[in-house]
Amino acid sequence: MITSVNSISIISLTYNNWRLLDNAFRSLVSQQLPNVSFIEYIVVDDASPDFNAGEVHDLAMKYGVADKFDFSVRQNAKNIGTVASFNGAIQVSKGDIIIPLSGDDCFAGPNVIGAVVKFFNKNNSLIVTGLRVPVIDGKVYENDLIPDVKYHWLFEGDEQTPLLEQLCLKKNIISGASTYYRREVFELLGKFDENYRLLEDFPFYEKALNNGVKIELLKEKTLLYSMNGISNDSQPHPLLTKDYSRLMNCISKNPNLSFWQKRQVVFNKVFDRTKRSEFFIVLAYLDCFLLRKYESMRKSLVKRIT
């Protein structure tokens, strides 16, 4: 039985960016907190060579974080990656819901935590994702919300097969940075899959949807999202590339996708550009090749018209 939210765990994961935590700290202390019995804030560093827990504590005292929250700092003995680090933080946390907050990100307004709690309570939600607002070099891109409004219908109703197909066949439109979890969902599905090193969110969404767990959309701006992280580099981190490759191979075997959809995943997601241009691959996946060409031509035509 799902009960109302009475406690909150806010988690910041750091690795070589812990000096940016003042952004998160300023954002946290500006929040108008909901009426719950307990709010903790946990910082977990993944073995940054220069990490200084004392400086983090001093910074927390400076901004009043240590006074306003049940505050703790932990450091992994060795670098274990985002997925295992997040799992470890969840394991030691106590809140009814988990709210991630990267050190260089900020809540989009003073009532975000309250809005998230209210949404969980109203809808008995297990997974809630909000709108993130990208920030590049200090500039806020207000018109570039993710998920874009054109995707909102995918979250409506009880049937979320269209959302699963969007994630598997097209692209992931859900930001892990602005997605929040009720503790029961980890008891139901298990924690994030540690076969992945840096990619915790996307595989978990696929698993949730495959098991009938609904991902719900809070149509409010919840996060000012720094576009300077690993997942946004022009040259993706090799471990992240490896994680995506593993995920696409898993998706190509997803039992909730049709035979033809699995072929599309293999052709478009598993094969790279060079592989897709090989004669025998084109011949074997002619339907996927032609569909890809059609979509490319359609997008080009729409772009010229608009």
C-alpha positions as CSV (number, residue, x, y, z in Angstrom):
1,M,0.0,0.0,0.0
2,I,1.4,3.4,-1.0
3,T,1.3,5.9,1.8
4,S,1.7,9.7,1.8
5,V,5.2,11.2,1.6
6,N,6.4,12.0,5.1
7,S,10.1,12.1,4.6
8,I,12.5,13.2,1.8
9,S,16.0,12.2,0.7
10,I,17.9,14.7,-1.5
11,I,21.0,13.2,-3.1
12,S,23.9,14.9,-4.8
13,L,26.5,12.7,-6.6
14,T,29.9,14.3,-7.4
15,Y,33.0,13.3,-9.2
16,N,35.6,16.0,-9.9
17,N,32.9,18.6,-9.7
18,W,32.3,18.9,-5.9
19,R,33.6,22.5,-5.9
20,L,30.4,23.4,-7.8
21,L,28.1,22.3,-4.9
22,D,27.5,25.9,-3.9
23,N,25.0,26.0,-6.8
24,A,23.0,23.2,-5.3
25,F,23.4,24.5,-1.7
26,R,22.1,28.0,-2.6
27,S,19.2,26.4,-4.5
28,L,18.3,24.1,-1.5
29,V,18.2,26.8,1.2
30,S,15.9,28.9,-1.0
31,Q,13.2,26.2,-1.0
32,Q,9.9,26.6,0.7
33,L,9.9,23.2,2.3
34,P,6.7,21.1,2.6
35,N,5.4,20.0,6.0
36,V,7.1,16.6,6.4
37,S,8.7,15.0,9.4
38,F,12.2,14.6,8.0
39,I,14.4,15.9,5.1
40,E,17.9,14.7,4.6
41,Y,20.5,15.8,2.2
42,I,23.3,13.4,1.3
43,V,26.4,14.3,-0.8
44,V,28.2,11.3,-2.2
45,D,31.6,11.7,-3.9
46,D,32.8,9.0,-6.2
47,A,36.5,9.1,-5.1
48,S,37.5,12.4,-6.6
49,P,41.3,12.7,-6.1
50,D,41.1,16.1,-4.5
51,F,37.8,15.7,-2.6
52,N,37.8,17.5,0.7
53,A,34.9,16.6,3.0
54,G,35.8,19.3,5.4
55,E,35.5,22.0,2.8
56,V,32.1,20.6,1.8
57,H,30.9,20.7,5.4
58,D,32.2,24.3,5.7
59,L,30.3,25.2,2.6
60,A,27.2,23.6,3.9
61,M,27.5,25.6,7.1
62,K,28.2,28.8,5.2
63,Y,24.9,28.5,3.2
64,G,22.9,27.1,6.1
65,V,22.4,23.7,4.5
66,A,23.6,21.9,7.6
67,D,21.1,23.8,9.8
68,K,18.1,23.3,7.5
69,F,18.6,19.6,6.6
70,D,19.8,16.4,8.1
71,F,23.1,16.8,6.2
72,S,25.8,14.1,5.6
73,V,28.9,13.7,3.3
74,R,30.2,10.4,2.1
75,Q,33.0,9.4,-0.2
76,N,33.4,6.1,-2.0
77,A,36.7,4.3,-1.2
78,K,37.3,3.9,-5.0
79,N,35.6,5.1,-8.1
80,I,32.6,2.9,-8.8
81,G,30.6,4.9,-11.3
82,T,27.4,6.8,-11.2
83,V,25.0,3.8,-11.1
84,A,26.6,2.0,-8.1
85,S,27.2,5.3,-6.3
86,F,23.5,6.3,-6.7
87,N,22.5,2.8,-5.5
88,G,24.8,3.1,-2.4
89,A,23.2,6.5,-1.6
90,I,19.7,5.1,-1.9
91,Q,20.7,2.2,0.3
92,V,21.7,4.5,3.2
93,S,19.0,7.1,2.7
94,K,15.7,7.1,4.7
95,G,13.2,9.2,2.8
96,D,9.9,8.1,1.3
97,I,11.0,9.7,-2.0
98,I,14.4,10.3,-3.6
99,I,15.2,13.6,-5.2
100,P,18.5,13.8,-7.1
101,L,20.3,17.2,-7.4
102,S,23.6,17.4,-9.2
103,G,26.1,19.9,-7.7
104,D,26.0,22.2,-10.7
105,D,22.2,22.1,-11.1
106,C,19.6,24.2,-9.4
107,F,15.9,23.9,-8.7
108,A,13.8,26.0,-11.1
109,G,12.0,27.8,-8.3
110,P,11.5,28.0,-4.6
111,N,8.5,25.6,-4.5
112,V,9.9,22.6,-6.5
113,I,10.2,20.2,-3.6
114,G,6.8,21.1,-2.4
115,A,5.3,20.6,-5.9
116,V,7.0,17.2,-6.2
117,V,5.7,16.0,-2.9
118,K,2.2,17.2,-3.7
119,F,2.2,15.4,-7.0
120,F,3.4,12.1,-5.4
121,N,0.7,12.3,-2.8
122,K,-2.1,13.3,-5.2
123,N,-1.4,10.6,-7.8
124,N,0.1,7.8,-5.6
125,S,3.0,8.0,-8.0
126,L,6.1,5.7,-8.1
127,I,8.1,7.6,-10.7
128,V,7.7,11.3,-11.5
129,T,9.6,13.3,-14.0
130,G,9.5,17.1,-14.2
131,L,10.5,19.6,-16.9
132,R,14.2,20.5,-17.0
133,V,15.4,23.9,-18.4
134,P,18.8,23.7,-20.1
135,V,21.5,26.2,-19.0
136,I,24.5,26.7,-21.3
137,D,27.3,29.1,-20.2
138,G,24.9,30.7,-17.7
139,K,22.2,31.3,-20.3
140,V,18.8,29.8,-19.5
141,Y,17.0,28.4,-22.5
142,E,13.3,28.9,-21.4
143,N,11.9,27.6,-24.7
144,D,13.9,24.3,-24.7
145,L,12.0,22.4,-22.1
146,I,12.5,18.6,-21.9
147,P,10.2,16.8,-22.3
148,D,9.0,19.1,-25.0
149,V,5.2,19.8,-25.0
150,K,4.8,17.6,-28.1
151,Y,5.7,14.6,-26.0
152,H,3.4,15.3,-23.1
153,W,0.6,13.0,-24.5
154,L,2.9,10.0,-24.1
155,F,2.6,10.2,-20.3
156,E,-1.2,10.5,-20.3
157,G,-3.6,7.6,-19.5
158,D,-2.8,4.3,-18.1
159,E,-1.5,2.8,-21.3
160,Q,2.2,3.7,-21.7
161,T,3.2,1.5,-24.6
162,P,3.6,4.6,-26.8
163,L,6.1,6.0,-24.2
164,L,8.0,2.7,-24.2
165,E,8.2,2.7,-28.0
166,Q,9.3,6.3,-28.0
167,L,12.2,5.5,-25.7
168,C,13.2,2.3,-27.4
169,L,12.7,3.2,-31.1
170,K,13.4,6.9,-31.2
171,K,15.1,8.7,-28.3
172,N,14.9,9.0,-24.5
173,I,13.0,12.2,-23.7
174,I,13.1,11.7,-19.9
175,S,15.9,13.5,-18.0
176,G,17.3,11.5,-15.0
177,A,18.3,14.9,-13.5
178,S,14.7,15.9,-13.1
179,T,13.1,12.5,-12.3
180,Y,12.1,11.5,-8.7
181,Y,11.4,8.1,-7.2
182,R,9.2,6.7,-4.4
183,R,11.3,4.2,-2.3
184,E,8.7,1.5,-3.0
185,V,9.7,1.4,-6.7
186,F,13.1,0.1,-5.8
187,E,11.6,-2.5,-3.6
188,L,9.3,-3.5,-6.5
189,L,11.9,-3.4,-9.4
190,G,15.3,-3.5,-7.6
191,K,17.7,-0.7,-7.8
192,F,19.5,0.7,-10.8
193,D,21.3,-1.9,-13.0
194,E,25.0,-2.0,-12.0
195,N,25.8,-3.8,-15.3
196,Y,25.9,-0.1,-16.4
197,R,28.6,2.2,-15.2
198,L,27.3,5.7,-15.9
199,L,23.8,5.2,-17.3
200,E,21.3,4.6,-14.5
201,D,18.1,6.3,-15.7
202,F,17.4,5.0,-19.2
203,P,17.7,1.3,-18.4
204,F,15.5,1.8,-15.3
205,Y,12.8,3.5,-17.3
206,E,12.7,0.7,-19.8
207,K,12.5,-1.8,-16.9
208,A,9.7,0.1,-15.2
209,L,7.6,0.4,-18.3
210,N,8.1,-3.3,-19.2
211,N,6.8,-4.2,-15.7
212,G,3.7,-1.9,-15.9
213,V,5.1,0.8,-13.6
214,K,3.8,4.2,-14.9
215,I,6.2,7.1,-15.3
216,E,4.2,10.3,-14.7
217,L,4.9,13.8,-15.9
218,L,4.8,16.8,-13.6
219,K,4.2,19.7,-16.1
220,E,6.2,22.2,-14.1
221,K,9.8,23.4,-14.5
222,T,11.6,21.6,-11.8
223,L,15.3,22.0,-12.7
224,L,17.8,24.4,-14.2
225,Y,20.0,21.8,-15.9
226,S,23.7,22.5,-16.6
227,M,24.6,21.2,-20.0
228,N,28.3,20.8,-19.0
229,G,28.1,17.2,-17.7
230,I,29.4,13.9,-19.1
231,S,26.2,13.0,-20.9
232,N,26.3,16.3,-22.9
233,D,29.9,16.3,-24.1
234,S,30.4,16.6,-27.9
235,Q,32.7,13.5,-27.5
236,P,30.8,11.1,-25.2
237,H,32.6,9.4,-22.4
238,P,33.7,6.0,-23.6
239,L,32.1,4.3,-20.6
240,L,28.8,6.1,-21.4
241,T,29.1,5.0,-25.0
242,K,29.7,1.4,-23.8
243,D,26.6,1.7,-21.6
244,Y,24.4,2.8,-24.5
245,S,25.7,0.0,-26.7
246,R,24.8,-2.5,-24.0
247,L,21.4,-1.0,-23.5
248,M,20.5,-1.0,-27.2
249,N,21.5,-4.7,-27.5
250,C,19.1,-5.4,-24.5
251,I,16.3,-3.3,-26.1
252,S,16.7,-5.2,-29.3
253,K,15.5,-8.3,-27.4
254,N,12.6,-6.5,-25.5
255,P,9.6,-8.9,-25.4
256,N,7.2,-6.0,-25.5
257,L,8.4,-4.9,-29.0
258,S,7.2,-6.5,-32.2
259,F,9.6,-8.5,-34.5
260,W,9.7,-5.5,-36.9
261,Q,10.3,-3.0,-34.1
262,K,13.3,-5.1,-32.8
263,R,14.7,-5.0,-36.4
264,Q,14.5,-1.2,-36.3
265,V,16.4,-1.1,-33.0
266,V,19.1,-3.3,-34.4
267,F,19.5,-1.4,-37.6
268,N,19.2,2.1,-36.2
269,K,20.6,1.8,-32.7
270,V,22.9,-1.3,-32.6
271,F,24.6,-0.8,-36.0
272,D,26.8,2.2,-36.4
273,R,26.7,4.4,-39.5
274,T,29.4,2.4,-41.3
275,K,27.6,-0.9,-40.6
276,R,24.3,0.5,-41.9
277,S,25.8,1.4,-45.2
278,E,27.2,-2.1,-45.9
279,F,25.6,-3.8,-48.9
280,F,24.6,-7.0,-47.2
281,I,23.3,-5.2,-44.1
282,V,21.1,-3.0,-46.3
283,L,19.9,-6.0,-48.2
284,A,19.1,-7.9,-45.0
285,Y,17.4,-4.9,-43.4
286,L,15.9,-3.4,-46.5
287,D,12.6,-2.4,-44.7
288,C,14.5,-0.5,-42.0
289,F,16.8,1.1,-44.6
290,L,13.9,2.4,-46.7
291,L,12.0,3.6,-43.6
292,R,15.1,5.5,-42.4
293,K,15.5,7.1,-45.8
294,Y,11.8,8.1,-45.8
295,E,12.0,9.7,-42.4
296,S,15.1,11.6,-43.4
297,M,13.5,12.9,-46.5
298,R,10.3,13.8,-44.6
299,K,12.2,15.8,-42.0
300,S,14.2,17.6,-44.6
301,L,11.1,18.6,-46.4
302,V,9.4,19.8,-43.3
303,K,12.4,21.8,-42.4
304,R,12.5,23.5,-45.8
305,I,8.7,24.3,-45.6
306,T,9.0,25.8,-42.1
